[in-house]
């Protein structure tokens, strides 16, 4: 029974290898606007995509920010990727996610984090940041990209 339960949970959760466009056009649009706002450091646009009680978590650290204001403060003052990265759509454990590549001085973008989003009808309710470049090879993402063209 335990093996069957684990298999069902794994199937329901999905895997890091699952990449695809969401079926819902609203969700696709929300993800596209999230990327544009994050890459261009457009804080008002990004905060407008979040639900009022949105939470941002940095795993595995015990850092959790609750609410738009706290998330905005963090992005504006402490997040090195905000406005300096490129993002590639992927999936992580069956959820929409982005591989974030941080731009270095030589212009190369290096693997930095995986941003996993929880989307509700009201907007983005949760963002979990995994600052683990070792997650990139699992879905076939490179650890670095040259230049500014990283789109998939």
C-alpha positions in Angstrom: 0.0 0.0 0.0 2.8 2.4 0.8 4.4 1.9 -2.7 1.0 2.6 -4.3 0.5 5.7 -2.2 4.0 7.0 -3.1 3.4 6.3 -6.8 0.1 8.2 -6.6 1.7 11.2 -4.8 4.5 11.3 -7.3 2.1 11.3 -10.2 0.0 14.0 -8.7 3.0 16.2 -7.8 4.6 15.8 -11.3 8.3 16.1 -11.8 10.9 18.6 -12.6 11.1 17.3 -16.1 7.6 18.4 -17.0 7.7 21.5 -19.1 4.8 22.9 -21.0 2.5 25.8 -21.5 -0.4 26.0 -19.0 -3.8 25.3 -20.6 -5.4 28.4 -19.1 -4.7 31.6 -21.2 -5.1 33.8 -18.1 -2.3 31.7 -16.4 0.0 32.0 -19.5 -0.6 35.7 -19.6 0.2 36.1 -15.9 3.4 34.1 -16.2 4.5 36.2 -19.2 3.8 39.4 -17.3 5.7 38.1 -14.3 8.8 37.5 -16.4 8.6 40.9 -18.0 8.2 42.7 -14.7 11.0 40.7 -13.0 13.5 41.0 -15.8 12.8 44.7 -16.2 12.7 45.5 -12.5 9.2 46.8 -12.9 8.2 46.6 -9.2 4.7 48.1 -9.5 3.8 45.7 -12.3 5.1 42.7 -10.5 3.4 43.6 -7.2 0.1 44.1 -9.2 0.3 40.4 -10.2 0.4 39.2 -6.6 -2.5 38.4 -4.4 -3.0 40.6 -1.3 -1.8 37.9 1.0 1.0 36.6 -1.3 4.0 34.9 0.3 7.6 34.6 -0.9 9.8 31.9 0.5 13.5 31.3 0.0 14.2 27.6 0.4 15.8 26.0 2.3 16.4 29.0 4.5 13.6 29.8 6.9 12.9 33.1 5.1 9.3 33.8 4.4 7.9 37.2 3.4 4.2 37.8 3.7 2.3 40.5 1.8 3.0 42.7 -1.2 4.8 45.3 0.8 7.3 42.9 2.3 7.9 41.2 -1.0 8.4 44.5 -2.7 10.9 45.7 -0.1 12.9 42.5 -0.5 13.0 42.6 -4.3 14.0 46.3 -4.3 16.7 46.0 -1.7 18.0 42.5 -1.4 17.3 40.4 -4.5 20.3 40.3 -6.8 18.4 38.8 -9.6 15.7 41.5 -9.8 16.2 43.4 -13.0 19.6 41.7 -13.8 18.5 38.2 -14.8 17.0 36.3 -17.6 14.3 33.7 -16.9 13.4 30.5 -18.7 10.0 28.8 -18.2 10.1 25.3 -16.8 8.2 23.3 -14.3 9.1 22.0 -10.9 7.1 19.3 -9.1 4.2 19.9 -11.5 4.0 23.7 -10.8 4.9 26.5 -13.2 8.5 27.7 -12.6 11.3 29.7 -14.0 15.0 29.0 -14.1 16.7 32.3 -13.2 20.0 33.1 -14.7 21.9 35.9 -13.0 24.0 38.2 -15.3 27.7 38.4 -14.5 30.2 41.1 -15.3 31.4 39.3 -18.5 27.8 39.2 -19.8 27.3 35.5 -19.2 24.2 34.4 -17.4 24.8 31.7 -14.8 22.3 29.5 -13.1 21.0 31.1 -9.9 17.6 29.9 -8.8 14.4 28.2 -9.6 11.3 30.2 -8.9 8.2 28.1 -8.3 4.8 29.9 -8.5 1.4 29.1 -7.1 -1.2 30.7 -9.2 -4.8 31.3 -8.1 -7.7 33.0 -10.0 -6.7 36.2 -8.1 -3.0 36.2 -9.1 0.2 34.8 -7.8 -0.2 33.6 -4.2 3.2 32.0 -3.5 6.7 32.2 -4.9 9.2 29.7 -3.6 12.8 30.4 -4.6 15.2 27.5 -4.6 18.7 28.9 -4.8 20.1 25.7 -6.0 21.8 25.7 -9.5 22.1 21.9 -9.1 18.4 21.7 -10.0 19.0 22.9 -13.5 20.4 19.8 -15.1 17.3 17.7 -14.1 15.0 19.3 -16.6 17.8 19.8 -19.1 18.7 23.4 -18.4 22.2 24.6 -18.9 24.2 26.0 -16.0 25.2 29.1 -18.0 24.2 31.0 -21.1 26.2 33.5 -23.1 24.9 36.9 -24.2 21.4 38.1 -23.6 19.4 35.5 -25.6 18.1 32.9 -23.1 14.5 32.5 -24.2 13.1 29.1 -24.8 
